[in-house]
Amino acid sequence: MSTATTQPEEGTAPARVGHTPSDERLQSIDALRGFDMLWISGGGEFFHALALATSWTWAIAVSGQFEHSRWAGCTFYDLIQPLFLFICGLTMPLSIGRRMRRGQTRSQILRRLVLRAVVLVILGQLDKNGPVSFDIAHIRFAGILQRIGVAGLAAGAIMMYARPRAQVLWVIGILGGYWALLTFVPVPGQPAPSYESGRNMVDYLDRLIMPGRLDAVVHDAEGWFSTPPAVASVLFGALAGAWLLSAGSIPRKATGLLAGGAALAALGWLWGLQFPIIKNLFTSSYVVYTAGLSCLLLGLFYSVIEGLRLRAWAFPFLLIGMNPLVIYMLIHTNWVDFSYIAKFFLGFSYAHAPSSVAPLCQAVATMAVEFVFLYWLYRSKLFWRV
C-alpha cells in the first residue's frame, strides 16, 4: 500500500504544506477500520473465553464490554456499528475527491453510490436471510449492511451537493428532528411519548410500514425508521474526512480530532441525561456520543500512524481493514467455517486441555486461521471493495 503523495496536475496550484491529497490512502483509516472489525471477527469471543478460563476480575469486566446494552447505555460493543458508519463517511471526501480528479462528474459518482447501496442491500439480505426466499412474512428486511448502504448513499449525496457548513446543518436537522419525533409524538393509543422498546414512535412506524418480520417482534435495531440518524453518523465521518483534507500540520489535525471528539462525547453524554443513549433506537444522543468516541479513536490512530510513523503494530488491523466485507460475510454467513478449519489443523494442540481453557484455545486458533487467510489475500493483492 502506497501512501506517497502525487504531483499536482499541470495547471493546478501546488498543495499547501500539510495538506492531505485526496488521492492519498491513509493507513490510519484502514487500521482503524480493522480495529473496529476485529471485535466482531473473533476478538470479542477471545475475551469471553479468557474470562471463562481465568475468572480474572479485569477479564470479566472487559468481557462485559463485548455485550450489547440491554436497552439504554453504551458498551464498547455498541460502538462498533456507528464507528464503521463514521469510517464510511471518513473515506468519502478522499474517494470522491479522487474520482473528481479523474474527471468523473457528480452524476457518475452518484450512480456508483447507488450501485454500492444496492450491492450492500443484497449482501445484507443474504446475511440475514440466507438463500433467496419468497416467504415474505418471515424475511427480515433490515440489517447492518442494508443500513450502511442506504445511509452511505444518503450521506454521499448530501456531501456532494452541500459544503461542510451545510453538512453541519443537515446533521443538526436530522438529529433534532429525530429527537422531536421520539420526545413529543406519542404512539396512537398511548397517553404520552415513550423511549421504551415497542412503545416508541420509531418501533410503531417500523411495525406499521416494514414488510416481513422484525428482529425482536415489536422492535428491530436496524429498522427503517431508525436509519436517518445513521446518516448523521456518516456525515460526522465526512466532516472529519474534510478536516483531514484541509491545510495544516499533522499535529494540528490530530489535536482538532481529539478536542472535537472530547467535546462531542461530552455533549452526547449530557444530551443523554434527557434523551437516553440507546443503540437499539440510534437515538440522537447516542449518535453524538459515539461520533465523539470515533473522533477520539481516529485522532489516536492518526497521531501514532501518520504523525509518529509507528506502523508495524497496526499491521494486523490493516489486514482486516483492507478486506472488511470479505471477513464479515464469510464469518456471519458461515460460508467459511473458520472454527472448524482451526479445529481440524490446530485442535491437536488443545485436545486434552481443561474444559474451561479449551474455548480460549479455540478462539485463538480460529483468529490465527482468519489472519492467515487475510494475509494471503493481502499478499495476493486481492481486495473486495464495494
C-alpha positions as a Markdown table, in Angstrom:
| # | Residue | x | y | z |
|---|---|---|---|---|
| 1 | Met | 0.0 | 0.0 | 0.0 |
| 2 | Ser | 1.5 | 3.3 | -1.0 |
| 3 | Thr | 1.0 | 6.5 | 0.9 |
| 4 | Ala | 3.1 | 8.6 | -1.4 |
| 5 | Thr | 1.6 | 11.9 | -2.5 |
| 6 | Thr | 1.1 | 12.6 | -6.2 |
| 7 | Gln | 2.4 | 15.6 | -8.0 |
| 8 | Pro | -0.2 | 18.3 | -8.8 |
| 9 | Glu | -1.7 | 18.2 | -12.3 |
| 10 | Glu | -0.5 | 20.7 | -14.9 |
| 11 | Gly | -2.2 | 24.0 | -14.5 |
| 12 | Thr | -3.2 | 23.5 | -10.8 |
| 13 | Ala | -1.7 | 25.1 | -7.8 |
| 14 | Pro | 0.6 | 23.0 | -5.6 |
| 15 | Ala | -0.9 | 21.7 | -2.4 |
| 16 | Arg | -0.1 | 23.7 | 0.8 |
| 17 | Val | 2.2 | 22.2 | 3.3 |
| 18 | Gly | 0.4 | 19.7 | 5.5 |
| 19 | His | -2.5 | 19.2 | 3.0 |
| 20 | Thr | -3.6 | 15.6 | 2.6 |
| 21 | Pro | -4.1 | 14.9 | -1.1 |
| 22 | Ser | -7.4 | 13.5 | -2.0 |
| 23 | Asp | -5.8 | 10.5 | -3.8 |
| 24 | Glu | -3.6 | 9.6 | -0.8 |
| 25 | Arg | -4.6 | 6.4 | 1.1 |
| 26 | Leu | -4.1 | 6.9 | 4.8 |
| 27 | Gln | -3.0 | 3.7 | 6.7 |
| 28 | Ser | -4.5 | 5.1 | 9.9 |
| 29 | Ile | -8.0 | 4.8 | 8.3 |
| 30 | Asp | -7.5 | 1.2 | 7.2 |
| 31 | Ala | -6.1 | 0.3 | 10.6 |
| 32 | Leu | -9.0 | 2.0 | 12.5 |
| 33 | Arg | -11.4 | 0.1 | 10.3 |
| 34 | Gly | -9.6 | -3.2 | 11.0 |
| 35 | Phe | -9.6 | -2.4 | 14.8 |
| 36 | Asp | -13.4 | -1.9 | 14.6 |
| 37 | Met | -13.9 | -5.2 | 12.6 |
| 38 | Leu | -11.6 | -7.2 | 14.8 |
| 39 | Trp | -14.1 | -7.3 | 17.7 |
| 40 | Ile | -16.8 | -9.0 | 15.5 |
| 41 | Ser | -14.3 | -11.3 | 13.9 |
| 42 | Gly | -13.3 | -13.2 | 17.0 |
| 43 | Gly | -11.8 | -10.5 | 19.3 |
| 44 | Gly | -14.9 | -10.4 | 21.4 |
| 45 | Glu | -15.1 | -14.2 | 21.7 |
| 46 | Phe | -11.4 | -14.2 | 22.8 |
| 47 | Phe | -12.3 | -12.0 | 25.8 |
| 48 | His | -15.4 | -14.0 | 26.7 |
| 49 | Ala | -13.2 | -17.2 | 26.6 |
| 50 | Leu | -10.5 | -15.5 | 28.6 |
| 51 | Ala | -12.9 | -14.5 | 31.3 |
| 52 | Leu | -14.3 | -18.1 | 31.5 |
| 53 | Ala | -10.8 | -19.6 | 31.6 |
| 54 | Thr | -9.3 | -17.3 | 34.2 |
| 55 | Ser | -12.1 | -15.7 | 36.2 |
| 56 | Trp | -9.9 | -12.6 | 36.4 |
| 57 | Thr | -11.8 | -9.6 | 37.5 |
| 58 | Trp | -10.4 | -7.3 | 34.8 |
| 59 | Ala | -11.1 | -10.0 | 32.1 |
| 60 | Ile | -14.7 | -10.4 | 33.3 |
| 61 | Ala | -15.1 | -6.6 | 33.1 |
| 62 | Val | -13.7 | -6.4 | 29.6 |
| 63 | Ser | -15.8 | -9.3 | 28.5 |
| 64 | Gly | -18.9 | -7.4 | 29.6 |
| 65 | Gln | -18.0 | -4.6 | 27.2 |
| 66 | Phe | -18.4 | -7.1 | 24.4 |
| 67 | Glu | -22.1 | -7.5 | 25.0 |
| 68 | His | -24.7 | -5.0 | 23.7 |
| 69 | Ser | -26.6 | -2.9 | 26.3 |
| 70 | Arg | -29.9 | -4.4 | 27.1 |
| 71 | Trp | -31.5 | -1.0 | 26.2 |
| 72 | Ala | -30.2 | 2.3 | 27.5 |
| 73 | Gly | -26.5 | 2.8 | 27.9 |
| 74 | Cys | -23.4 | 2.2 | 25.7 |
| 75 | Thr | -20.8 | -0.5 | 26.0 |
| 76 | Phe | -17.8 | -0.8 | 23.7 |
| 77 | Tyr | -19.7 | -3.3 | 21.6 |
| 78 | Asp | -22.3 | -0.7 | 21.0 |
| 79 | Leu | -19.6 | 1.5 | 19.4 |
| 80 | Ile | -18.8 | -0.9 | 16.6 |
| 81 | Gln | -21.7 | -0.1 | 14.2 |
| 82 | Pro | -21.5 | 3.7 | 14.5 |
| 83 | Leu | -17.7 | 3.7 | 14.2 |
| 84 | Phe | -18.0 | 1.7 | 11.0 |
| 85 | Leu | -20.6 | 4.2 | 9.7 |
| 86 | Phe | -18.2 | 7.1 | 10.7 |
| 87 | Ile | -15.3 | 5.5 | 8.8 |
| 88 | Cys | -17.6 | 5.1 | 5.7 |
| 89 | Gly | -18.1 | 8.8 | 5.9 |
| 90 | Leu | -14.5 | 9.5 | 6.6 |
| 91 | Thr | -13.4 | 7.9 | 3.3 |
| 92 | Met | -15.9 | 9.8 | 1.2 |
| 93 | Pro | -14.1 | 13.1 | 0.8 |
| 94 | Leu | -11.0 | 11.1 | -0.1 |
| 95 | Ser | -12.6 | 8.7 | -2.6 |
| 96 | Ile | -15.0 | 11.3 | -4.2 |
| 97 | Gly | -12.1 | 13.8 | -4.5 |
| 98 | Arg | -10.0 | 11.1 | -6.2 |
| 99 | Arg | -12.8 | 10.4 | -8.7 |
| 100 | Met | -13.4 | 14.0 | -9.4 |
| 101 | Arg | -9.7 | 14.5 | -10.1 |
| 102 | Arg | -10.0 | 11.7 | -12.7 |
| 103 | Gly | -12.7 | 13.7 | -14.4 |
| 104 | Gln | -15.8 | 11.9 | -13.2 |
| 105 | Thr | -19.0 | 14.0 | -12.8 |
| 106 | Arg | -21.2 | 14.2 | -9.7 |
| 107 | Ser | -23.8 | 12.2 | -11.6 |
| 108 | Gln | -21.4 | 9.4 | -12.3 |
| 109 | Ile | -20.2 | 9.3 | -8.7 |
| 110 | Leu | -23.8 | 9.3 | -7.5 |
| 111 | Arg | -24.6 | 6.4 | -9.8 |
| 112 | Arg | -21.8 | 4.5 | -8.2 |
| 113 | Leu | -23.1 | 5.2 | -4.8 |
| 114 | Val | -26.5 | 3.9 | -5.8 |
| 115 | Leu | -24.9 | 0.7 | -7.2 |
| 116 | Arg | -22.9 | 0.3 | -4.0 |
| 117 | Ala | -26.0 | 0.7 | -1.9 |
| 118 | Val | -27.8 | -1.9 | -4.0 |
| 119 | Val | -25.0 | -4.4 | -3.6 |
| 120 | Leu | -24.8 | -3.9 | 0.2 |
| 121 | Val | -28.6 | -4.3 | 0.5 |
| 122 | Ile | -28.4 | -7.6 | -1.5 |
| 123 | Leu | -25.5 | -8.8 | 0.6 |
| 124 | Gly | -27.3 | -7.8 | 3.8 |
| 125 | Gln | -30.4 | -9.8 | 2.7 |
| 126 | Leu | -28.1 | -12.9 | 2.2 |
| 127 | Asp | -26.5 | -12.2 | 5.5 |
| 128 | Lys | -29.8 | -12.1 | 7.4 |
| 129 | Asn | -32.0 | -14.5 | 5.4 |
| 130 | Gly | -29.7 | -16.9 | 3.7 |
| 131 | Pro | -30.6 | -18.2 | 0.2 |
| 132 | Val | -33.3 | -16.4 | -1.7 |
| 133 | Ser | -36.8 | -16.9 | -0.2 |
| 134 | Phe | -40.2 | -15.8 | -1.3 |
| 135 | Asp | -41.7 | -16.3 | 2.2 |
| 136 | Ile | -42.2 | -12.6 | 2.7 |
| 137 | Ala | -43.7 | -12.9 | 6.1 |
| 138 | His | -40.6 | -14.5 | 7.5 |
| 139 | Ile | -38.0 | -12.4 | 5.7 |
| 140 | Arg | -36.1 | -9.7 | 7.7 |
| 141 | Phe | -35.8 | -6.6 | 5.5 |
| 142 | Ala | -33.4 | -4.8 | 7.8 |
| 143 | Gly | -29.7 | -5.3 | 8.8 |
| 144 | Ile | -26.4 | -3.7 | 9.3 |
| 145 | Leu | -25.2 | -3.9 | 5.7 |
| 146 | Gln | -28.5 | -2.6 | 4.4 |
| 147 | Arg | -28.2 | 0.4 | 6.8 |
| 148 | Ile | -24.6 | 1.0 | 5.7 |
| 149 | Gly | -25.7 | 1.0 | 2.1 |
| 150 | Val | -28.7 | 3.3 | 2.5 |
| 151 | Ala | -27.0 | 5.7 | 5.0 |
| 152 | Gly | -23.9 | 5.9 | 2.8 |
| 153 | Leu | -25.9 | 6.7 | -0.2 |
| 154 | Ala | -27.9 | 9.5 | 1.5 |
| 155 | Ala | -24.8 | 11.0 | 3.2 |
| 156 | Gly | -22.8 | 10.8 | 0.0 |
| 157 | Ala | -25.5 | 12.7 | -1.9 |
| 158 | Ile | -25.6 | 15.4 | 0.8 |
| 159 | Met | -21.8 | 15.6 | 0.8 |
| 160 | Met | -21.5 | 16.1 | -2.9 |
| 161 | Tyr | -24.0 | 18.9 | -3.1 |
| 162 | Ala | -23.5 | 20.6 | 0.3 |
| 163 | Arg | -20.4 | 22.3 | 1.7 |
| 164 | Pro | -19.2 | 21.3 | 5.2 |
| 165 | Arg | -21.1 | 24.1 | 6.9 |
| 166 | Ala | -24.3 | 23.0 | 5.2 |
| 167 | Gln | -23.5 | 19.4 | 6.2 |
| 168 | Val | -23.4 | 20.5 | 9.8 |
| 169 | Leu | -26.9 | 21.9 | 9.4 |
| 170 | Trp | -28.0 | 18.6 | 7.9 |
| 171 | Val | -26.7 | 16.8 | 11.0 |
| 172 | Ile | -28.4 | 19.2 | 13.3 |
| 173 | Gly | -31.7 | 18.9 | 11.3 |
| 174 | Ile | -31.6 | 15.1 | 11.2 |
| 175 | Leu | -30.8 | 14.7 | 14.9 |
| 176 | Gly | -33.1 | 17.4 | 16.1 |
| 177 | Gly | -36.0 | 16.1 | 14.1 |
| 178 | Tyr | -35.4 | 12.6 | 15.3 |
| 179 | Trp | -35.3 | 13.8 | 18.9 |
| 180 | Ala | -38.5 | 15.7 | 18.4 |
| 181 | Leu | -40.3 | 12.7 | 16.9 |
| 182 | Leu | -39.4 | 10.4 | 19.8 |
| 183 | Thr | -39.8 | 13.0 | 22.5 |
| 184 | Phe | -43.1 | 14.7 | 21.6 |
| 185 | Val | -45.0 | 12.3 | 19.4 |
| 186 | Pro | -46.9 | 9.5 | 21.2 |
| 187 | Val | -47.8 | 6.2 | 19.6 |
| 188 | Pro | -51.5 | 6.2 | 18.8 |
| 189 | Gly | -53.4 | 4.8 | 21.7 |
| 190 | Gln | -50.8 | 5.8 | 24.3 |
| 191 | Pro | -51.2 | 8.8 | 26.6 |
| 192 | Ala | -47.6 | 10.0 | 26.3 |
| 193 | Pro | -44.4 | 9.5 | 24.2 |
| 194 | Ser | -42.0 | 6.8 | 25.3 |
| 195 | Tyr | -38.5 | 5.6 | 24.7 |
| 196 | Glu | -39.3 | 2.0 | 25.8 |
| 197 | Ser | -38.9 | -0.9 | 23.4 |
| 198 | Gly | -42.0 | -1.5 | 21.3 |
| 199 | Arg | -43.8 | 1.6 | 22.8 |
| 200 | Asn | -41.9 | 4.4 | 21.0 |
| 201 | Met | -42.9 | 6.0 | 17.7 |
| 202 | Val | -40.0 | 4.6 | 15.7 |
| 203 | Asp | -40.9 | 1.0 | 16.6 |
| 204 | Tyr | -44.5 | 1.7 | 15.8 |
| 205 | Leu | -43.7 | 3.0 | 12.4 |
| 206 | Asp | -41.4 | 0.0 | 11.7 |
| 207 | Arg | -44.2 | -2.3 | 12.6 |
| 208 | Leu | -46.7 | -0.3 | 10.5 |
| 209 | Ile | -44.6 | 0.1 | 7.3 |
| 210 | Met | -41.9 | -2.6 | 7.2 |
| 211 | Pro | -42.7 | -5.8 | 5.4 |
| 212 | Gly | -41.6 | -9.2 | 6.8 |
| 213 | Arg | -40.5 | -9.8 | 10.3 |
| 214 | Leu | -38.8 | -7.5 | 12.9 |
| 215 | Asp | -35.8 | -9.0 | 14.7 |
| 216 | Ala | -37.4 | -8.7 | 18.1 |
| 217 | Val | -41.1 | -9.0 | 17.1 |
| 218 | Val | -42.0 | -5.5 | 18.3 |
| 219 | His | -38.7 | -3.9 | 17.6 |
| 220 | Asp | -35.8 | -4.1 | 15.1 |
| 221 | Ala | -32.4 | -2.5 | 16.0 |
| 222 | Glu | -31.7 | -1.8 | 12.3 |
| 223 | Gly | -35.3 | -0.8 | 11.4 |
| 224 | Trp | -36.0 | 1.6 | 8.6 |
| 225 | Phe | -37.2 | 4.5 | 10.7 |
| 226 | Ser | -34.1 | 4.5 | 12.9 |
| 227 | Thr | -31.8 | 4.8 | 9.8 |
| 228 | Pro | -31.9 | 8.7 | 9.4 |
| 229 | Pro | -29.7 | 9.2 | 12.5 |
| 230 | Ala | -27.3 | 6.7 | 11.0 |
| 231 | Val | -27.0 | 9.1 | 8.1 |
| 232 | Ala | -25.8 | 11.7 | 10.6 |
| 233 | Ser | -23.1 | 9.2 | 11.8 |
| 234 | Val | -21.8 | 9.0 | 8.2 |
| 235 | Leu | -21.9 | 12.8 | 7.9 |
| 236 | Phe | -19.8 | 13.2 | 11.1 |
| 237 | Gly | -17.2 | 11.0 | 9.4 |
| 238 | Ala | -17.4 | 13.0 | 6.2 |
| 239 | Leu | -16.7 | 16.2 | 8.2 |
| 240 | Ala | -13.7 | 14.5 | 9.9 |
| 241 | Gly | -12.5 | 13.5 | 6.4 |
| 242 | Ala | -12.8 | 17.1 | 5.2 |
| 243 | Trp | -10.8 | 18.1 | 8.2 |
| 244 | Leu | -8.0 | 15.7 | 7.3 |
| 245 | Leu | -8.0 | 17.1 | 3.7 |
| 246 | Ser | -7.6 | 20.6 | 4.9 |
| 247 | Ala | -4.4 | 22.5 | 5.0 |
| 248 | Gly | -2.4 | 22.2 | 8.2 |
| 249 | Ser | 0.1 | 20.1 | 10.0 |
| 250 | Ile | -0.5 | 16.6 | 11.3 |
| 251 | Pro | -0.3 | 17.7 | 15.0 |
| 252 | Arg | -2.9 | 20.4 | 14.3 |
| 253 | Lys | -5.3 | 18.0 | 12.7 |
| 254 | Ala | -4.8 | 15.3 | 15.4 |
| 255 | Thr | -5.4 | 18.0 | 18.1 |
| 256 | Gly | -8.5 | 19.1 | 16.3 |
| 257 | Leu | -9.8 | 15.5 | 16.1 |
| 258 | Leu | -9.1 | 14.8 | 19.8 |
| 259 | Ala | -10.6 | 18.1 | 21.0 |
| 260 | Gly | -13.6 | 17.8 | 18.8 |
| 261 | Gly | -14.1 | 14.1 | 19.9 |
| 262 | Ala | -13.9 | 15.0 | 23.5 |
| 263 | Ala | -16.4 | 17.9 | 23.0 |
| 264 | Leu | -18.9 | 15.7 | 21.1 |
| 265 | Ala | -18.6 | 12.8 | 23.6 |
| 266 | Ala | -19.4 | 15.2 | 26.4 |
| 267 | Leu | -22.3 | 16.8 | 24.5 |
| 268 | Gly | -23.7 | 13.4 | 23.7 |
| 269 | Trp | -23.4 | 12.2 | 27.3 |
| 270 | Leu | -25.1 | 15.4 | 28.6 |
| 271 | Trp | -27.9 | 15.1 | 26.0 |
| 272 | Gly | -28.3 | 11.5 | 27.1 |
| 273 | Leu | -29.5 | 12.8 | 30.5 |
| 274 | Gln | -32.7 | 13.9 | 28.8 |
| 275 | Phe | -32.7 | 11.8 | 25.6 |
| 276 | Pro | -31.3 | 8.4 | 26.7 |
| 277 | Ile | -28.3 | 6.9 | 24.8 |
| 278 | Ile | -30.0 | 3.9 | 23.2 |
| 279 | Lys | -28.2 | 1.9 | 20.5 |
| 280 | Asn | -31.3 | 0.0 | 19.5 |
| 281 | Leu | -33.0 | 3.2 | 18.6 |
| 282 | Phe | -29.9 | 5.0 | 17.3 |
| 283 | Thr | -31.0 | 8.0 | 19.5 |
| 284 | Ser | -29.5 | 11.4 | 18.6 |
| 285 | Ser | -27.6 | 11.4 | 21.9 |
| 286 | Tyr | -26.1 | 8.0 | 21.0 |
| 287 | Val | -25.1 | 9.3 | 17.6 |
| 288 | Val | -23.3 | 12.4 | 19.0 |
| 289 | Tyr | -21.7 | 10.4 | 21.8 |
| 290 | Thr | -20.4 | 7.7 | 19.5 |
| 291 | Ala | -19.2 | 10.2 | 16.9 |
| 292 | Gly | -17.1 | 11.8 | 19.7 |
| 293 | Leu | -15.6 | 8.4 | 20.6 |
| 294 | Ser | -15.0 | 7.7 | 16.9 |
| 295 | Cys | -13.2 | 11.1 | 16.6 |
| 296 | Leu | -11.0 | 10.3 | 19.6 |
| 297 | Leu | -10.1 | 6.9 | 18.2 |
| 298 | Leu | -9.3 | 8.4 | 14.8 |
| 299 | Gly | -7.2 | 11.1 | 16.4 |
| 300 | Leu | -5.2 | 8.5 | 18.3 |
| 301 | Phe | -4.6 | 6.3 | 15.2 |
| 302 | Tyr | -3.8 | 9.3 | 13.0 |
| 303 | Ser | -1.3 | 10.7 | 15.6 |
| 304 | Val | 0.5 | 7.4 | 16.0 |
| 305 | Ile | 0.5 | 6.1 | 12.4 |
| 306 | Glu | 0.7 | 9.2 | 10.3 |
| 307 | Gly | 2.3 | 11.5 | 12.9 |
| 308 | Leu | 4.8 | 9.4 | 14.7 |
| 309 | Arg | 5.1 | 7.0 | 11.7 |
| 310 | Leu | 4.8 | 4.0 | 14.1 |
| 311 | Arg | 3.0 | 1.4 | 11.8 |
| 312 | Ala | 4.3 | -2.1 | 12.5 |
| 313 | Trp | 2.0 | -2.6 | 15.5 |
| 314 | Ala | -1.1 | -1.8 | 13.3 |
| 315 | Phe | -0.4 | -4.4 | 10.6 |
| 316 | Pro | -2.9 | -7.0 | 11.9 |
| 317 | Phe | -5.6 | -4.3 | 12.0 |
| 318 | Leu | -4.5 | -3.3 | 8.4 |
| 319 | Leu | -5.1 | -6.9 | 7.2 |
| 320 | Ile | -8.7 | -6.8 | 8.4 |
| 321 | Gly | -9.3 | -3.2 | 7.5 |
| 322 | Met | -8.4 | -3.7 | 3.8 |
| 323 | Asn | -10.9 | -6.6 | 3.4 |
| 324 | Pro | -13.6 | -5.9 | 5.9 |
| 325 | Leu | -16.5 | -7.0 | 3.8 |
| 326 | Val | -14.8 | -10.4 | 2.9 |
| 327 | Ile | -14.2 | -11.4 | 6.5 |
| 328 | Tyr | -17.7 | -10.1 | 7.7 |
| 329 | Met | -19.6 | -12.1 | 5.0 |
| 330 | Leu | -17.6 | -15.2 | 5.4 |
| 331 | Ile | -18.0 | -15.3 | 9.2 |
| 332 | His | -21.6 | -14.1 | 9.5 |
| 333 | Thr | -23.0 | -16.3 | 6.7 |
| 334 | Asn | -20.8 | -19.2 | 7.8 |
| 335 | Trp | -19.8 | -19.6 | 4.1 |
| 336 | Val | -16.4 | -20.5 | 5.5 |
| 337 | Asp | -16.3 | -22.2 | 9.0 |
| 338 | Phe | -13.0 | -20.8 | 10.3 |
| 339 | Ser | -13.6 | -22.5 | 13.7 |
| 340 | Tyr | -13.9 | -25.9 | 12.0 |
| 341 | Ile | -10.7 | -25.3 | 10.0 |
| 342 | Ala | -8.9 | -24.2 | 13.1 |
| 343 | Lys | -10.0 | -27.3 | 15.0 |
| 344 | Phe | -9.0 | -29.6 | 12.0 |
| 345 | Phe | -5.5 | -28.2 | 11.8 |
| 346 | Leu | -4.7 | -27.0 | 15.3 |
| 347 | Gly | -7.1 | -28.9 | 17.5 |
| 348 | Phe | -4.4 | -31.4 | 18.5 |
| 349 | Ser | -2.7 | -28.6 | 20.5 |
| 350 | Tyr | -5.6 | -28.3 | 22.9 |
| 351 | Ala | -7.5 | -31.6 | 22.5 |
| 352 | His | -6.8 | -32.5 | 26.1 |
| 353 | Ala | -6.9 | -29.0 | 27.7 |
| 354 | Pro | -9.3 | -28.4 | 30.6 |
| 355 | Ser | -12.9 | -27.7 | 29.6 |
| 356 | Ser | -12.5 | -24.1 | 30.9 |
| 357 | Val | -9.4 | -23.4 | 28.8 |
| 358 | Ala | -10.5 | -25.2 | 25.6 |
| 359 | Pro | -12.8 | -22.3 | 24.4 |
| 360 | Leu | -9.9 | -19.9 | 24.8 |
| 361 | Cys | -7.5 | -22.1 | 22.8 |
| 362 | Gln | -10.2 | -22.5 | 20.1 |
| 363 | Ala | -10.7 | -18.7 | 19.9 |
| 364 | Val | -7.0 | -18.1 | 19.5 |
| 365 | Ala | -6.7 | -20.8 | 16.9 |
| 366 | Thr | -9.7 | -19.5 | 14.9 |
| 367 | Met | -8.3 | -16.0 | 14.9 |
| 368 | Ala | -5.0 | -17.3 | 13.7 |
| 369 | Val | -6.6 | -19.1 | 10.8 |
| 370 | Glu | -8.5 | -15.9 | 9.9 |
| 371 | Phe | -5.4 | -13.9 | 9.9 |
| 372 | Val | -3.5 | -16.4 | 7.7 |
| 373 | Phe | -6.4 | -16.1 | 5.2 |
| 374 | Leu | -6.3 | -12.3 | 5.4 |
| 375 | Tyr | -2.6 | -12.3 | 5.0 |
| 376 | Trp | -2.8 | -14.5 | 1.9 |
| 377 | Leu | -5.4 | -12.0 | 0.4 |
| 378 | Tyr | -3.1 | -9.1 | 1.2 |
| 379 | Arg | 0.0 | -10.7 | -0.4 |
| 380 | Ser | -2.1 | -11.7 | -3.4 |
| 381 | Lys | -3.4 | -8.1 | -3.7 |
| 382 | Leu | -7.0 | -9.4 | -3.5 |
| 383 | Phe | -9.2 | -6.7 | -2.1 |
| 384 | Trp | -13.0 | -6.7 | -2.3 |
| 385 | Arg | -14.2 | -3.1 | -2.2 |
| 386 | Val | -17.8 | -2.1 | -2.9 |
